[in-house]
Amino acid sequence: MTNIFQAEGLGKTYPGVRANDDVSFTVDAGEIHALLGENGAGKSTLVKMIYGLVRPDDGQMTFMGTPHMPADPRAARAAGVAMVFQHFSLFDALTVAENIALGMENPPPRPELARRILDLSQSYGLPLDPARRIASLSAGERQRVEILRCLLQNPRLLIMDEPTSVLTPQEAEILFATLRQLARAGTAILYISHKLDEIRTHCDRATILRQGKVVGTVDPRAHSARQLAAMMVGAEMRVIDRTGRKPGARILTVNALATHPAGEGVTLKNLALALHSGEILGIGGVAGNGQEELLLALSGEIPSAPGTVLLEGTDLSAAGPETRRRAGLLAAPEDRLGHAAVPEFSLIENTLLTSASRQGLARHGIIDHTAARAFAERVISAFDVRTPGPGTAAGALSGGNLQKFVIGREVLGRPRVLVVNQPTWGVDAGAAAAIRQALLDLAASGAGIIVISQDLDELLELSDRFCALNQGRLSAPRPTEGLTIDEIGLMLGGAHGMEVGHVPA
C-alpha cells in the first residue's frame, strides 16, 4: 500500500507534561489504522496536530507526498483531512442540513445540499432525513450527521475519535460497514478507540502510544485484547475481583416514578425498583430511552411526587440534589464536561461541587481550601488521574482522566447509594478495569450501586440483577447470572415481562 500520511519525530510539550515525544508512524491509503493508548498517552494531542488544532514543537508530517503543517482545521480540511470528534458539535434546534451547512466553507443552495445528503447517506448505508431536527435524533443518528459532514468534503484521511462509545451494537456494525466501504475506495482511516475487541476485528494495523511515545505498530488481529492492553500500560491487566459482596437490607426504594420533562426529554413511566446494600443493579438500554432522565430523577435534579424515592425509609422525593447528597444518595452523570464538572474550574474547585458537605470542605459558607486540595489529591492518587496537579482546570484533562476524577470523587464521597451513568465511557482498558473494581469494592463495603450503561459486557460483569430501560419504561429485574445476550436483546427491545409500579413492602 501507499503511505498517505507520515509522522516523523513529532513532539509537543504542555506546562508540566510531555504529551508527544518523538512520535513516528505511517497510515496507508485504504487502511483502517488504530491509535491505541491509555488515557493521557498522547492520542488526542497527536490527532489535533494532524487536524491543525495544535502546532507541534518538533518533527514533521507528510500528507499525500507534501509537507503537512496546517495552521488551523480549515487548512487541514482543504488538504483532505477530516475528523469526527468524540463529543458531537451539533446544534439541537437546527436541522440535519442546517448543521452540515455550518461546517462547509461554501455550502450549496439548501435544496441541492439536501439532495447531496440523501444521495451520500444512501450510498454509504447511513440513512438520514436532511429536514429532521438534531434534537429528535438518537446518538447513532447524530454521529451519522458528523460522518456525512466529513464525507461531503471527500477526505483522503478520516480521523475518528471513539466513534462507537455511544452506539448500540447494531449501529456500530453499520458504522464499520461504512468505514470498510470508504477504505475500499482508498480513504485512509485513523481510528481511536478503547474497545480492543472491535479494533482486533476491524482494524488492519495499530500504533500503540505509552506516555507520549510510540511503543510499537502491530497487527491487532495477531494479538489478544489482553496482550494489546498490556502493551498500552506496560504491565499485565488486573483481574476483576468480585468476592466479598453479599447483598443485605433494602436501602433504596423507588415507587411509581414518573417525570414530565420539558422540551425533548424522555418521559419516565411509572418506574419501580428496589436496591439493597452491597448490591449492584445494572440498567441497560439503547441511548435516548430515559437513562439521563432516570439519573436526574434519582439525584434530585428532576422533582418527583411524594413517596417515589425513599432512602433507608426516608422520603427524599421533594429533596433537591444537595439534600440527597447529604443523606448519602450520590450520582455521576454521563456528561462529564459541563454536567459532572465545570471545564473552567480547577479539580479542587470541582470537588466542592458535590463533596463540600459530605467531606467537610466548607463550613458555614467558608471554604476550607486545605481540605479541598487534600481531597482532590486523594482522588487523583487513588484513581491514577494523569494531571500536573489539583489546580489544573477540568477542561484541560483528557476525557478518560476526567472520567476517572468524576467517578473517584463520588466513590470517595462515601455514598450509601451511588447512581452512575456510563461509568467507563471513553476510558482505556486499564482504567475501565480500575473503575469497575472500585465500584465492586464500594458495594462490598455496603453501599448500593445503580449502574446505567450501554456496555452490556460491563453490566454482565458488574451487576447482580439487570433491568432494561425502553422508551421510559423499566422492565422487571432479572438475576444477571445465567442471563443470555439474546434475552437481554429482547428486554432492550421492549419485551419487559411484568411491569410494576410499586415495589412490594
Secondary structure by P-SEA (a helix, b strand, c coil): ccccbbbcbbbbbccccccccccccccccccbbbbbbcccccaaaaaaaaacccccccccccccccccccccaaaaaaabbbbbcccccccccccaaaaaaaaccccccaaaaaaaaaaaaaaaccccccccccccccaaaaaaaaaaaaaaacccbbbbccccccccaaaaaaaaaaaaaaaaabbbbbccccaaaaaaccccbbbbbcccccccccccccccaaaaaaaaccccbbbbbccccccccccbbbcbbbbbcccbbbbbccccccccccbbbbbbbcccccaaaaaaaaacccccccccccccccccccccaaaaaaacccccccccccccccccccaaaaaacccccccccccccccaaaaaaaaaaaaaaaacccccccccccccccaaaaaaaaaaaaaaccccbbbbccccccccaaaaaaaaaaaaaaaaabbbbbbbcccaaaaaacccbbbbbcccccccccccccccaaaaaaaaacccccccccccc
